[in-house]
């Protein structure tokens, strides 16, 4: 019972991070979470520890738990690892593709596109990430699916912090193109498209832009000369 309760807390907090319902730097108060989930603070503490191991949560002595705020270097490293894993996953998927697996991905892309069309930010974010996890699941590699799920959760935090424009429509269109390439059995082109897709996702993040902070003193310490000039939005 305790294990299942802890797992539920971990999963729901992970989902909230992936769907961008929890902001980077947000404080996770043990008592508030215990009341919400109807469990003891001990179980909440266990869940937060597990999330800290996945680097989705930061535990700070005498301060508590916070949603992680990845650095620019970490954001770049996460994408580098994704490329290593997902290019090989692409090769494996094309070689193992069946009509049933292709259809499953087409149905997934259709759900993505529906969420994008209705501007359902939470669901579209989750579905766009799950496309990659679904590939691993469909070829029967639950270990890779789990690793990708953790990486994508970390990507979701980086996206929330650094994304400069909304590219959900483009990402879903690229997923659709990938599926048709998988169906054609073209390994070389599929790998090239996946690399370009991941490049596009990363390039949509403005990693040079300063990240807003929850620290009032830090926010007000910026020298006047360094403050950006106002720009009119067209």
N, C-alpha and C positions, 0 to 999 in steps of 0.2 A: 504493500500500500504506500509506504513512504517513498520507495523508488519510483512508483508510477506518478505520485504527486510531484516529486522533484522533476521528473522528466517532463511533466505537463507545464510546469513553470518555465523550464528551460525552453521548451518549444514555443510557448506563447510569447515569451520575451523576445526570442529570436525572430519570430514572425513579425512582431511589432517593429523591430529594428529593420528588418528587410523591407517592410512595407512603408518605412519612413514615418511611422507614427510616433517613434521615440527619437528625439533629437540627440546628436552627439553631445556629450557633456552633461546630459540630463541625469540628475541624481535619482538613484533607485533606493527609496527608503524601505528598510526591512519591514517595519510595522505596517506600512501602507500596503505593501505587497502581500503580507501575511493575511491582512483583513480581506483584501480583494480575492485571494485564492482560497480563503477559509482553511489555512494551515498554520502551523507553528512557525515562528521566526527561525527556528533551527533548520527546517526544510527550505525556507527561503534562502538562508545563508548557504546551504549546500548547493542550491541552484545557481546562486551568484558566483560561487567558487568555480563551478563547472563552466559557466559562461566566461569567467576570467581566463580559464585555460584555453578557451577558443579565441581569446583576445577580443571578445565582443563587449566585455565589461572590464573596467579598471577598478581594482580594490585599493583604496588609499587608507593607510593607518590613521585612526582618529577622525577620519572624514566620512568614510563609507564607500558605497559602490556607485559608479557612474558609467553611463554608456560610453564606450571607447571613442576617442577622438584620434584617429590615425594620422600620423605625420605624412607629409608629402612623400618622403622616402618610402614609408611603409605602403602607401597607396601604389606607388610605382612597382614595388616588389610583389604585391598581390597580383597585379596584372602580368608581371613577368612569369609568375608561377602558373597563372591560368593559361598563358600561352603554351608553356611546356606540357601541361596536362591535356589541354583541350585540342591541340593539334594532333596528338597521338590518339585521343578519343575519337576525333573525326575520322582518322584512318581506320580505326577499329570498327566504327559504326558503318561506314560505307561497305567494308568487307563483310559485315554481318547483316546488312540490310535485307529485310524481307518486306513484302507488300503490307503485312500487318504492322510492322514497325514504322514504315513510312506513313501509313494512314494515321497511326497514333500521334506522330509528330505534326501531321497536317491538322488534325483536330486540335492539338495544343496551340498551334499558330492561329487557328480560327478564334480560339478563346482570347488569345493575346489581342488580336485585332479588334474584337468586340469591346474589350476593356479599354483599348486606346480610343476607339470611336466614341465611347460614352464618357471619356475623360475620367475614368475610375483609376486614380493614381495609385491607390494601395494595391488593387488587384493587378494592374498592368505591371507594376514593379516586380511583384512576386512572380507573375507568369513569365515575364521576360527572363528572369534569372532561372526559373525552373526549367526552361527549355533545355539548358545545358545539363542540368541534373537528370532530366528525363532521358536524354541520350544515353547516359551511363546506366540508368535503370533498365532501359529497353534491351541493352546488350548483356544484361545479367551481371553487372559489376556493382554491387551495393557498396563496396568499400570506396570506389571512386566516386560514386554518387554522394556518399557522406562527406568525403573530402571537399568535393565541389560545393556542396551545400554550405559548409563552413566558410569557404573562400568567398562565395557569393554574398554571404551575410556581411563579411568584412568589406566587400565591394560596395554593398548598399550604403554602409556608413560613409565610405569615401565619396560615393556619388552624391549623397545628401550634402556633404561638406563642400565639395569642389565642383559639382556640375554647373557649367555655365549656361547651358541651354537644354531644353527638353528634346531628347532625341528618341523618344519611345516609338514614334511612328517609323522612323528609319530602322531602328533595331528590329522591329517586328517584320518589316519588309525584307531585311537581310536574312532573318530566320526563314522566311518563306522561300527565298532564293536558295538557301542552303538545303532545305528539304528536297527541292526539285533536283538539285545537284546530287544529293544522296541517292535519289530514285534512279538517276541516270548511271550511277556506279562510277562516277568520275572522281577517283581519289585525289588526283593532283589538283584539279580545280576546286574540289571541296576544301582541301587544306588551305589553298590560297584564299578562298572566300572567308574561311573561319579566321585566318590571320587578319585579314582586312577588317572583318567585323569587330574583333577585339581591339584593333588599332583605333577604329572609329569610336568605340565606347570610351576608350581611354582619352582620346583626343577631345572628347566632349567635356572632359574635366579640366577646369581652369586651375591647374595645380600651382600656378604662381600667385594666385589671388590670396590675400590674407584671409584666414578663417575667422568669423565672428567668435567672440569669446564670452563665457559666462562670468569671467572675472572682471568686476567693475573697475578695480584699480588698474588692471592691465589695459582695459578698453580706453580709459581716460588718460593713459600715460603716453599715447602716441603723439609725437611732436607735431606741432601745427604745420610745419613745412612738408611733412610727409603725408598729410591728409589728402585724399584724392579730390580732385575738382568735380563739381557736380556736372552731370551730363544729362541732356534732355533725351528722353526716350522717344524714338519715332514710332 
